[in-house]
Amino acid sequence: MRIGELAERTGVSTRSLRYYEEQGLLHSLRSSNGYRDYGEESVRLVSEIRALLGIGFSLEETRPFVDCLRRGHSSGGSCAESVEVYERKLSDIDQQIRVLLARRAEVAAQLAQSCPGCFVRG
């Protein structure tokens, strides 16, 4: 399929698809007229990339998931390399939560000091 059809089927811009290809996440063949030709598996790869980007993964972090799918696994998250990325991401999120909770406590303390009797939610 051509890049426009892949873009339409996945809801991703052609610019993003070209970028994914530049980054080695997608592969296309070139027809004699120079048009990119993507295989049916590209729909699944792009969907995996978009789903992971949508929950906060970086493009580079999607690479093991894409590689896992390319190796024929039914899920991009079923390979050991993908599980490692999941674990790192959870650790990063837990750290961000700790930082946000500490900031929240500090802001709440500042509010309580500045405005005795003001209601602090949560």
Biotite code that builds the C-alpha atoms (Angstrom):
import biotite.structure as struc

atoms = struc.array([
    struc.Atom([0.000, 0.000, 0.000], chain_id="A", res_id=1, res_name="MET", atom_name="CA", element="C"),
    struc.Atom([1.145, 3.544, -0.599], chain_id="A", res_id=2, res_name="ARG", atom_name="CA", element="C"),
    struc.Atom([1.960, 5.959, 2.185], chain_id="A", res_id=3, res_name="ILE", atom_name="CA", element="C"),
    struc.Atom([-1.348, 7.822, 1.837], chain_id="A", res_id=4, res_name="GLY", atom_name="CA", element="C"),
    struc.Atom([-3.347, 4.654, 2.361], chain_id="A", res_id=5, res_name="GLU", atom_name="CA", element="C"),
    struc.Atom([-1.231, 3.684, 5.371], chain_id="A", res_id=6, res_name="LEU", atom_name="CA", element="C"),
    struc.Atom([-1.743, 7.171, 6.789], chain_id="A", res_id=7, res_name="ALA", atom_name="CA", element="C"),
    struc.Atom([-5.490, 6.928, 6.279], chain_id="A", res_id=8, res_name="GLU", atom_name="CA", element="C"),
    struc.Atom([-5.762, 3.446, 7.779], chain_id="A", res_id=9, res_name="ARG", atom_name="CA", element="C"),
    struc.Atom([-3.722, 4.318, 10.868], chain_id="A", res_id=10, res_name="THR", atom_name="CA", element="C"),
    struc.Atom([-4.716, 7.952, 11.401], chain_id="A", res_id=11, res_name="GLY", atom_name="CA", element="C"),
    struc.Atom([-1.058, 9.006, 11.254], chain_id="A", res_id=12, res_name="VAL", atom_name="CA", element="C"),
    struc.Atom([0.289, 11.750, 9.024], chain_id="A", res_id=13, res_name="SER", atom_name="CA", element="C"),
    struc.Atom([2.477, 10.880, 6.076], chain_id="A", res_id=14, res_name="THR", atom_name="CA", element="C"),
    struc.Atom([5.145, 13.071, 7.638], chain_id="A", res_id=15, res_name="ARG", atom_name="CA", element="C"),
    struc.Atom([5.134, 10.915, 10.790], chain_id="A", res_id=16, res_name="SER", atom_name="CA", element="C"),
    struc.Atom([5.277, 7.744, 8.712], chain_id="A", res_id=17, res_name="LEU", atom_name="CA", element="C"),
    struc.Atom([8.314, 9.060, 6.846], chain_id="A", res_id=18, res_name="ARG", atom_name="CA", element="C"),
    struc.Atom([9.906, 9.911, 10.181], chain_id="A", res_id=19, res_name="TYR", atom_name="CA", element="C"),
    struc.Atom([9.221, 6.427, 11.551], chain_id="A", res_id=20, res_name="TYR", atom_name="CA", element="C"),
    struc.Atom([10.871, 5.046, 8.443], chain_id="A", res_id=21, res_name="GLU", atom_name="CA", element="C"),
    struc.Atom([13.891, 7.361, 8.866], chain_id="A", res_id=22, res_name="GLU", atom_name="CA", element="C"),
    struc.Atom([14.206, 6.044, 12.426], chain_id="A", res_id=23, res_name="GLN", atom_name="CA", element="C"),
    struc.Atom([14.175, 2.454, 11.197], chain_id="A", res_id=24, res_name="GLY", atom_name="CA", element="C"),
    struc.Atom([10.822, 1.560, 12.752], chain_id="A", res_id=25, res_name="LEU", atom_name="CA", element="C"),
    struc.Atom([9.067, 1.069, 9.411], chain_id="A", res_id=26, res_name="LEU", atom_name="CA", element="C"),
    struc.Atom([10.332, -0.363, 6.177], chain_id="A", res_id=27, res_name="HIS", atom_name="CA", element="C"),
    struc.Atom([9.013, 0.173, 2.701], chain_id="A", res_id=28, res_name="SER", atom_name="CA", element="C"),
    struc.Atom([9.911, -0.980, -0.738], chain_id="A", res_id=29, res_name="LEU", atom_name="CA", element="C"),
    struc.Atom([10.260, 1.527, -3.533], chain_id="A", res_id=30, res_name="ARG", atom_name="CA", element="C"),
    struc.Atom([8.307, 1.035, -6.702], chain_id="A", res_id=31, res_name="SER", atom_name="CA", element="C"),
    struc.Atom([9.832, 1.871, -10.084], chain_id="A", res_id=32, res_name="SER", atom_name="CA", element="C"),
    struc.Atom([8.324, 5.368, -9.880], chain_id="A", res_id=33, res_name="ASN", atom_name="CA", element="C"),
    struc.Atom([9.889, 5.928, -6.439], chain_id="A", res_id=34, res_name="GLY", atom_name="CA", element="C"),
    struc.Atom([6.694, 5.626, -4.408], chain_id="A", res_id=35, res_name="TYR", atom_name="CA", element="C"),
    struc.Atom([6.916, 3.951, -1.041], chain_id="A", res_id=36, res_name="ARG", atom_name="CA", element="C"),
    struc.Atom([5.111, 0.629, -0.839], chain_id="A", res_id=37, res_name="ASP", atom_name="CA", element="C"),
    struc.Atom([4.264, -0.679, 2.628], chain_id="A", res_id=38, res_name="TYR", atom_name="CA", element="C"),
    struc.Atom([3.212, -4.192, 3.513], chain_id="A", res_id=39, res_name="GLY", atom_name="CA", element="C"),
    struc.Atom([0.069, -5.036, 5.437], chain_id="A", res_id=40, res_name="GLU", atom_name="CA", element="C"),
    struc.Atom([2.132, -5.595, 8.632], chain_id="A", res_id=41, res_name="GLU", atom_name="CA", element="C"),
    struc.Atom([2.932, -1.867, 8.647], chain_id="A", res_id=42, res_name="SER", atom_name="CA", element="C"),
    struc.Atom([-0.606, -1.126, 9.849], chain_id="A", res_id=43, res_name="VAL", atom_name="CA", element="C"),
    struc.Atom([0.011, -3.224, 12.941], chain_id="A", res_id=44, res_name="ARG", atom_name="CA", element="C"),
    struc.Atom([3.458, -1.712, 13.546], chain_id="A", res_id=45, res_name="LEU", atom_name="CA", element="C"),
    struc.Atom([2.173, 1.851, 13.271], chain_id="A", res_id=46, res_name="VAL", atom_name="CA", element="C"),
    struc.Atom([-0.757, 1.032, 15.552], chain_id="A", res_id=47, res_name="SER", atom_name="CA", element="C"),
    struc.Atom([1.663, -0.339, 18.153], chain_id="A", res_id=48, res_name="GLU", atom_name="CA", element="C"),
    struc.Atom([3.877, 2.738, 17.887], chain_id="A", res_id=49, res_name="ILE", atom_name="CA", element="C"),
    struc.Atom([0.918, 5.118, 18.236], chain_id="A", res_id=50, res_name="ARG", atom_name="CA", element="C"),
    struc.Atom([-0.537, 3.224, 21.192], chain_id="A", res_id=51, res_name="ALA", atom_name="CA", element="C"),
    struc.Atom([2.773, 3.353, 23.046], chain_id="A", res_id=52, res_name="LEU", atom_name="CA", element="C"),
    struc.Atom([3.357, 7.021, 22.204], chain_id="A", res_id=53, res_name="LEU", atom_name="CA", element="C"),
    struc.Atom([-0.169, 7.704, 23.458], chain_id="A", res_id=54, res_name="GLY", atom_name="CA", element="C"),
    struc.Atom([0.677, 6.401, 26.935], chain_id="A", res_id=55, res_name="ILE", atom_name="CA", element="C"),
    struc.Atom([3.919, 8.299, 27.254], chain_id="A", res_id=56, res_name="GLY", atom_name="CA", element="C"),
    struc.Atom([6.600, 6.149, 25.649], chain_id="A", res_id=57, res_name="PHE", atom_name="CA", element="C"),
    struc.Atom([9.234, 7.858, 23.546], chain_id="A", res_id=58, res_name="SER", atom_name="CA", element="C"),
    struc.Atom([9.658, 6.833, 19.942], chain_id="A", res_id=59, res_name="LEU", atom_name="CA", element="C"),
    struc.Atom([12.928, 5.101, 20.802], chain_id="A", res_id=60, res_name="GLU", atom_name="CA", element="C"),
    struc.Atom([11.206, 3.146, 23.577], chain_id="A", res_id=61, res_name="GLU", atom_name="CA", element="C"),
    struc.Atom([8.811, 1.676, 20.997], chain_id="A", res_id=62, res_name="THR", atom_name="CA", element="C"),
    struc.Atom([11.649, -0.034, 19.105], chain_id="A", res_id=63, res_name="ARG", atom_name="CA", element="C"),
    struc.Atom([11.691, -3.329, 21.098], chain_id="A", res_id=64, res_name="PRO", atom_name="CA", element="C"),
    struc.Atom([7.916, -3.652, 20.682], chain_id="A", res_id=65, res_name="PHE", atom_name="CA", element="C"),
    struc.Atom([8.151, -3.151, 16.923], chain_id="A", res_id=66, res_name="VAL", atom_name="CA", element="C"),
    struc.Atom([11.038, -5.615, 16.707], chain_id="A", res_id=67, res_name="ASP", atom_name="CA", element="C"),
    struc.Atom([9.022, -8.132, 18.715], chain_id="A", res_id=68, res_name="CYS", atom_name="CA", element="C"),
    struc.Atom([6.097, -7.873, 16.296], chain_id="A", res_id=69, res_name="LEU", atom_name="CA", element="C"),
    struc.Atom([8.449, -8.186, 13.326], chain_id="A", res_id=70, res_name="ARG", atom_name="CA", element="C"),
    struc.Atom([9.751, -11.451, 14.787], chain_id="A", res_id=71, res_name="ARG", atom_name="CA", element="C"),
    struc.Atom([6.224, -12.849, 14.536], chain_id="A", res_id=72, res_name="GLY", atom_name="CA", element="C"),
    struc.Atom([4.985, -12.496, 18.109], chain_id="A", res_id=73, res_name="HIS", atom_name="CA", element="C"),
    struc.Atom([1.297, -11.828, 18.589], chain_id="A", res_id=74, res_name="SER", atom_name="CA", element="C"),
    struc.Atom([1.991, -8.948, 20.975], chain_id="A", res_id=75, res_name="SER", atom_name="CA", element="C"),
    struc.Atom([4.724, -6.346, 20.875], chain_id="A", res_id=76, res_name="GLY", atom_name="CA", element="C"),
    struc.Atom([5.001, -6.609, 24.630], chain_id="A", res_id=77, res_name="GLY", atom_name="CA", element="C"),
    struc.Atom([5.626, -10.334, 24.773], chain_id="A", res_id=78, res_name="SER", atom_name="CA", element="C"),
    struc.Atom([9.411, -10.230, 24.253], chain_id="A", res_id=79, res_name="CYS", atom_name="CA", element="C"),
    struc.Atom([11.935, -9.882, 27.075], chain_id="A", res_id=80, res_name="ALA", atom_name="CA", element="C"),
    struc.Atom([13.267, -6.595, 25.664], chain_id="A", res_id=81, res_name="GLU", atom_name="CA", element="C"),
    struc.Atom([9.763, -5.108, 25.663], chain_id="A", res_id=82, res_name="SER", atom_name="CA", element="C"),
    struc.Atom([9.134, -6.263, 29.224], chain_id="A", res_id=83, res_name="VAL", atom_name="CA", element="C"),
    struc.Atom([12.334, -4.488, 30.280], chain_id="A", res_id=84, res_name="GLU", atom_name="CA", element="C"),
    struc.Atom([11.067, -1.266, 28.685], chain_id="A", res_id=85, res_name="VAL", atom_name="CA", element="C"),
    struc.Atom([7.721, -1.666, 30.471], chain_id="A", res_id=86, res_name="TYR", atom_name="CA", element="C"),
    struc.Atom([9.534, -2.133, 33.787], chain_id="A", res_id=87, res_name="GLU", atom_name="CA", element="C"),
    struc.Atom([11.757, 0.919, 33.219], chain_id="A", res_id=88, res_name="ARG", atom_name="CA", element="C"),
    struc.Atom([8.750, 3.009, 32.236], chain_id="A", res_id=89, res_name="LYS", atom_name="CA", element="C"),
    struc.Atom([6.839, 1.964, 35.362], chain_id="A", res_id=90, res_name="LEU", atom_name="CA", element="C"),
    struc.Atom([9.860, 2.850, 37.479], chain_id="A", res_id=91, res_name="SER", atom_name="CA", element="C"),
    struc.Atom([10.076, 6.256, 35.775], chain_id="A", res_id=92, res_name="ASP", atom_name="CA", element="C"),
    struc.Atom([6.372, 6.872, 36.342], chain_id="A", res_id=93, res_name="ILE", atom_name="CA", element="C"),
    struc.Atom([6.656, 5.866, 39.999], chain_id="A", res_id=94, res_name="ASP", atom_name="CA", element="C"),
    struc.Atom([9.524, 8.337, 40.409], chain_id="A", res_id=95, res_name="GLN", atom_name="CA", element="C"),
    struc.Atom([7.513, 11.091, 38.736], chain_id="A", res_id=96, res_name="GLN", atom_name="CA", element="C"),
    struc.Atom([4.607, 10.352, 41.065], chain_id="A", res_id=97, res_name="ILE", atom_name="CA", element="C"),
    struc.Atom([6.904, 10.647, 44.099], chain_id="A", res_id=98, res_name="ARG", atom_name="CA", element="C"),
    struc.Atom([8.219, 13.976, 42.837], chain_id="A", res_id=99, res_name="VAL", atom_name="CA", element="C"),
    struc.Atom([4.706, 15.277, 42.167], chain_id="A", res_id=100, res_name="LEU", atom_name="CA", element="C"),
    struc.Atom([3.471, 14.167, 45.596], chain_id="A", res_id=101, res_name="LEU", atom_name="CA", element="C"),
    struc.Atom([6.387, 15.976, 47.253], chain_id="A", res_id=102, res_name="ALA", atom_name="CA", element="C"),
    struc.Atom([5.672, 19.115, 45.231], chain_id="A", res_id=103, res_name="ARG", atom_name="CA", element="C"),
    struc.Atom([1.999, 18.889, 46.089], chain_id="A", res_id=104, res_name="ARG", atom_name="CA", element="C"),
    struc.Atom([2.770, 18.596, 49.780], chain_id="A", res_id=105, res_name="ALA", atom_name="CA", element="C"),
    struc.Atom([5.033, 21.645, 49.570], chain_id="A", res_id=106, res_name="GLU", atom_name="CA", element="C"),
    struc.Atom([2.411, 23.714, 47.740], chain_id="A", res_id=107, res_name="VAL", atom_name="CA", element="C"),
    struc.Atom([-0.259, 22.621, 50.241], chain_id="A", res_id=108, res_name="ALA", atom_name="CA", element="C"),
    struc.Atom([2.035, 23.619, 53.110], chain_id="A", res_id=109, res_name="ALA", atom_name="CA", element="C"),
    struc.Atom([2.660, 27.012, 51.516], chain_id="A", res_id=110, res_name="GLN", atom_name="CA", element="C"),
    struc.Atom([-1.076, 27.507, 51.041], chain_id="A", res_id=111, res_name="LEU", atom_name="CA", element="C"),
    struc.Atom([-1.809, 26.525, 54.636], chain_id="A", res_id=112, res_name="ALA", atom_name="CA", element="C"),
    struc.Atom([0.826, 28.962, 55.842], chain_id="A", res_id=113, res_name="GLN", atom_name="CA", element="C"),
    struc.Atom([-0.362, 31.785, 53.592], chain_id="A", res_id=114, res_name="SER", atom_name="CA", element="C"),
    struc.Atom([-4.054, 31.201, 54.092], chain_id="A", res_id=115, res_name="CYS", atom_name="CA", element="C"),
    struc.Atom([-4.940, 29.570, 57.416], chain_id="A", res_id=116, res_name="PRO", atom_name="CA", element="C"),
    struc.Atom([-8.314, 27.908, 57.074], chain_id="A", res_id=117, res_name="GLY", atom_name="CA", element="C"),
    struc.Atom([-8.174, 27.612, 53.288], chain_id="A", res_id=118, res_name="CYS", atom_name="CA", element="C"),
    struc.Atom([-9.349, 24.245, 52.089], chain_id="A", res_id=119, res_name="PHE", atom_name="CA", element="C"),
    struc.Atom([-6.642, 21.990, 50.600], chain_id="A", res_id=120, res_name="VAL", atom_name="CA", element="C"),
    struc.Atom([-8.219, 19.287, 48.419], chain_id="A", res_id=121, res_name="ARG", atom_name="CA", element="C"),
    struc.Atom([-7.058, 15.702, 48.350], chain_id="A", res_id=122, res_name="GLY", atom_name="CA", element="C"),
])
